[in-house]
C-alpha cells in the first residue's frame, strides 16, 4: 500500500491487546492519512502528524462507510477500523453495502479487508477450545434483524447441537432479551450444558466465568462480554492451574 493513489483498508484491531493486532494491520495504520470508525475503536489509534482521526457514533455505519469511500476517491489513504475482525458483524459488510449503493467510480478503488482476531476466537483461546468442533456465531442484537428471527436461529442451532458464540448479548437498551435466550437454551439443552462468559478478553479488565446453564444469569453478560455455549460434547477439565473448556474434535 504505497504511492499517492487513494485506497481503503478495512482493518480488524483485535479484541483489545495491542499485541494481538496483526503486522499487516499495523503497516496499514502507519501508511494511512485517515482513520475512520466507531469512537472507542478510533481512540485506540495513536495520534501522529499527517493522520486525521474521524470518530463517529455506533449506529451510523453506512454514513461512516460512505465518508471513507469519498475520501479514498479523493486520493486519501483510509483505514476503516473495527474491533476483532472487520468481516464478523463489523465494518467490511457496511463498506461493501455503501459501495454497491454509491457512485460507479467507487468500484474502481483499491479496497482490502485485513483480518483480525475476533472476540469469539480470543475468548475461546482463553478458555481452552470450546469451538473445537462445529460451531455457529449469532449476533443477539435486534437492531438490524427482528427478534423472532434470532429466536428461530437460536432454536435451530441448539437442535443441530452446535457450540454457539453470542455477540452483543445484553445492553442497557436490551436488558431482557438475553433472559429469553437463556430460557430457550435451558429448554433445548438442559441445565448442565457449560456456558462461558468472557468479558473484556485480552484487556486488564478480563474476566472469565464458566457455569452450567442452570446457574447462568442474564446479568453475567454485557456488551463487552462474549458468551459461548458448549455443545453436548463440550467438556470442562478441572486442573490446579485453572479449568479448561473444550469440545472434542470428533462427534458420533
Number of C-alpha atoms within 10 A of each C-alpha: 15 10 9 9 14 22 25 26 24 30 30 30 29 26 25 21 13 13 10 17 20 17 10 12 22 13 11 20 22 11 17 22 21 20 23 22 26 21 15 14 19 21 13 13 14 9 11 10 6 9 18 14 19 17 16 17 11 11 10 12 21 17 14 24 23 20 17 28 28 17 17 24 21 12 16 19 27 30 30 28 29 27 26 25 26 25 19 20 17 18 26 26 17 20 24 17 15 20 19 12 11 14 11 9 9 18 14 9 16 15 20 14 18 20 22 23 19 21 27 24 19 20 28 23 16 16 22 17 19 32 27 17 18 17 19 15 18 16 16 21 21 14 10 7 11 10 13 10 11 16 16 11 13 23 18 12 20 22 11 12 18 21 24 23 26 19 22 20 26 22 16 8 8 15 14 14 18 21 15 12 18 16 15 16 19 18 12 16 20 14 15 13 19 23 25 26 23 26 22 21 23 20 12 9 8 14 13 16 13 20 17 16 21 16 11 21 12 16 12 15 21 21 14 19 25 25 28 26 26 30 26 17 18 21 18 17 11 10 8 5 6 9 14 17 24 22 22 15 11 9 9 3
